Amino acid sequence: MEKITITILATSNPAILKFQADQFLTNHESFEFHNIDEAKASPLAQQLFYLPFIKKVYISGNFIALERYDIVEWEDVQDVVAEQIEDYINDGNLVVTENKVVKKVPSTVYAESTPNPSVLKFVANKKLVATTYEFVSVEDAKYSPLASELFHLPFVKSVFLDENFISITKHDVADWSEITTPLREFLQNFIDSEKDIILADAPKALKKTESHMEAKFENYDDVSKEIISILEEYVKPAVASDGGNIEFRSYDPETKEVKVVLQGACSGCPSSTYTLKNGIENMLKEMLKGKVLTVEAING
C-alpha cells in the first residue's frame, strides 16, 4: 500500500480543521465522535482524543475533521497533528474497526442557487466522489448509478459531480420551484442507501486516476503547467462554490490562446463569458505577462 499524505485544509469554522488524505480512509461511511468512549470503534479517533484540545472527531471518505477547544490555536498545533495522523495510518494502524457498530451520521442534502438559472447545486454533508465527473446523457452515465437514475427523470439535462455536491442542469419544461424538493429528497435517499455513486472501475475507465492525471500533467509544456496551477489554486475553488468546474484543455504558444472546458453550472451560463474575459483572462495575462493573450471556453 502506498504511503498516504495528509493535507491541512481550513474550513468556514475557525475551530474546525480538515486533515485530508490522498486515499480513502473509510468505506463510503461517515462517523462522528464526541469523546473517547464514543470512539471505541475508531482506534485513530481514540488516539486523537488523548490530545487535550480535541473536542470532536469526524471521519468521512478521505478526510478527518477535528474540532478544537479554545485552549489552543490551530496554527500552533496543526502541523504536529497532521504528522501524527500520517504516521499513525502509514504504520498500518486501523482508522475504523469495520466489525464494530458505530454511530453513523445520516445524510443531509441542501440546495443552492447558482449563477446559471438552469442549474441547481445540491450539497451533501459527506464526500461523494474523489474527482469531478460530468454526464450529459443516460448513455454517458453508465459509470454512475446515481447519474443514471437521475436521467430517468424527464427534466434532467446533465449531471455534474464534484467532491460533496451535485449540480443538475434542467430542461426548460420544468420550474425549480416544482422539482427542487423531490430532487433533494431523492438524492438524500440515494446517498443513505449506500448505493455506488460512481462504479469502482470508473476512474480507470474514464482516465481519472491520480497516476493518469499526474502523467498527463507531466506531458505539458512549462507554460501550460503554470496555467494549470493558477486555475487549480485561484479559479477552481471559486467556480466550485458556484456549482461548476473549469479544466485546462490547451495552450497555443504562437497565438498565446488558452482553451478551457467549462462544466456543471459554468457550462452555458450567461455570465460565464464575462467571468472568462474579465476574470480568468485578465488574471492569466497579469500573472503570465506576455505569455497569454486570450482565453476561450468550450462548454463541457
N, C-alpha and C positions, 0 to 999 in steps of 0.2 A: 504493500500500500504506500502510495506517495505521501510524503510529509505534508501536512497541512500548513497553511499560512493564515494568520489572523490579521484582519484589517480593522482598525478602530473607526467607527462611524458615529458622528454626532446625531442626535435626534432633536425634535422640536421641544422636548422636555429636558432642561439642563441637568436634571437629576438622573436621567437615564442615558446610558451609553450602549451602543451595539458593538459586539465583537464578532465580526463576520468571517467565516471560514471559506476557503476556496473549494470545499467539498461539502456535501450534505452530511449533517450530524444526526438527524433523525429520519425515520421512515415516514415522511409526509405527515408527521404528527407534531402537535404543539403542547407544551407543558408550562405551567406556571406554579412557582413555589414561593410561599411567604415566610417560611422558616425551615430550619434544618430537619425538623420532624416530618414535615410535609414532603421533604426531598429524599425520602428513603429510596425511591425508585430511580434516583439520579445521583450516582456517586460524584459526578462533576459538580452538581449543584450543592451537594453536601460540603465538598471541599471549599467552594466559594463562600458558603455561609460561615466558614471559620474566619473569614476576613471581617473584622468588627464593623466595617462601614457598609456591608452589603445588606440591603433591606429586602430586595425581591429579586428572584431569578426567573427569567422567561427564556425557554429554549424552543426554537422552531426552525425547521428546514436546515439552513446553513448558518444560522447565527444564534448568539446568546446575548440577550439584552439584560443589563443589570441596572437596578435602581439603587442609589446610594442614600445613606443618611447624610445629614448636613455636617457631619464632623470632619469631612474632608472635601476637597475639590477634585474633580476627575483628572484635571491636568497634572495633579501631583502623584496620582497612583495608576493612571490608565495604562502606561507602558508596562509596568510590573504585572498588572492583572492580565494583559494580553499575552505576555510571555509565559505566565503561569498556565493559562488555558492552552496555549500552543504546546507547551512541554507536556502537560497532562495527557492530551489527546495523542500526541506523537509517541508517547511512551506505551501506547496500546491500552490505556485505561478506558473504561466504559463511560459514555456520556449519559445514556439512559439504559436501565435494565429492562429489556423487552418483555420479560415474563412477569413483570410487576404490574399491578393495576394502579394507574396513576390518574390524577385529575386532569382531564383533557379540556382544553379551552374550546368552547363552542365557537363556530364561525360567525362572524358578523360581516355584513356587506352593506356599504352605503354608496349612494350615487352622487357624483359631482358633475356639474355642467362643464363644458369645455368651450374654447373659442369657436369651435365648429358646431353650428346648430344641429347638424345631422349626427353628431357623436355625443354619447354619454359615457362617462368613466365610472366604473364600478370598482370600488376599493375594498379589499378584504383585510382582515386583521392578521393574516398569515401569508407567508411566502407561497406563491403558486407555481412559479416556473423559475428556472435558473438564468434564462436569457430571453430575448424577445422573439415572438412568433407572430406572423400576420397571415391570416387566411381570408381569401376573397371569394371563395365558393365552397360548396359542400365537397366537391372532388378534391379541392386543395386542402381540406381539413381532415384528411384521412388519418393523420398522425395525432389528432387531438379529439378525443371523445367528447370533451366539453364543447369545442367549436362545432363539431358535427351535429350535436344536439341543438345548438343554437340556430344552425342553418335550417333546421326543420320548422323554425318559426318564420312565418311568411314575411315579416317586416325586417328581418336581419339581412343586411347587405354585406358586411365584413366584420371580422373579429380580430382584435389585436391584444396580445397577452404580453405583460412585462412585469416581472417580479411579483408584486402584490396587487396588481389591478388588471382589469379587462376593459378595453374600450370597444364599444359596439357602435357601428355605423348602421343607421336605419334607412329604409326606403321612405320616400316622401308620403306613402299611403298612410302611415301611422303617425300619431302625435305622441310625444314623450309623456304627456300627462296621462295617457291611457295605458302605456306599456311599461313605465318605469317600475312600478311596484311589482307587477308579475315577474319582470326580469330579475329584479333584485332578489325576490323570494326563490326563483328558480336557481340562481347562482349560489345562493346560500345553502340550499338543499343539496345541490350537486357537490359542493365542497365538503359539506358534512357527511355525505355518503362515502367519502374516501375513494371514489372512482378516480381513475387516472385522468389528469387534466391533459397531460402530454404523454404519449406512449414512451416506454423506456428506450426504444430504438430510434426515436425521433431526432435527437441531437446528432447522432451519427448519420442518419439518412439525409438530414437536411443540412449537413455540414456545419452544425452549430456547436461542436465540441470545442473545449478550450484549446486543445492542441491544434485543431484545424484553424481556428481563428488566429492563434499565435503564428502559425506557419504562413497564413495569408498576410498578416501584418508585416512579417519579415521580408516578404517579397516586394513590398512597396519601396519607392524611392524615398529619399530623406525628406523632401518637401511634403509628400503625401503622408508620411508618418507624423510630421509636425501638425498637419491639418487634422488628422485623426485624433491626435492627442488634445488639440484645442477643442474639437467637437465633443469629445468624451468629458472633458473637465468643465467646460463653460456652457455648452449648449444642451447636451443631453438631459442634465437634471432639470433644466427649465422646461423643455418640451415634454418630459415625462410627467411633470406636475400638471400639465395641460392634457394628459392622456395620450401623448404621441411619442414619436421617436424619429431620430434622424440618423441616417447611416451614410458613410462616405462611399461614393461609387467610383469616381475617377478624378485625376488631375492631369491637365494638358500643359506641359511646361512651355509650349510655344505660344498658345493663346492665353495662358495663365487663367484658364477657366476651371472651376471646381464644380463637379456634379455630385449632388447628394440625393438620397432617397428619403421621401417623407412617408411616415407610416402612422397608423392609428388616427387620432384626431387631427393630426397635421396634414394628412392626405386629403386634398381637395378643400382644405379650409380657406375661407375667403380672406383671412388675414395672413395666410402663410407667405404670400408674395411680399407683403410689407415687412414681415419678420425677416425674410431672407435678405432683402435688399438693404433694409435699414438696421438690421441687427447682425446677422451672421456675416454677410458680405463685408460690412464695414469693420467688423472685428478681425476677420482674416486679413483684410487689407492693412489694418493698423499693426497687427501682430507679426505679419509676414510681409513686411514692406517690399514692394517690387516683385513679389512672387505670385500674388493673386490679384486679379482684376475683377472677375465676375463669379457669381455663384448661381448655378441653375439647378432647379429642383425637378425630380422625377417622382411622381406620386406612386407609392408602393402598391 
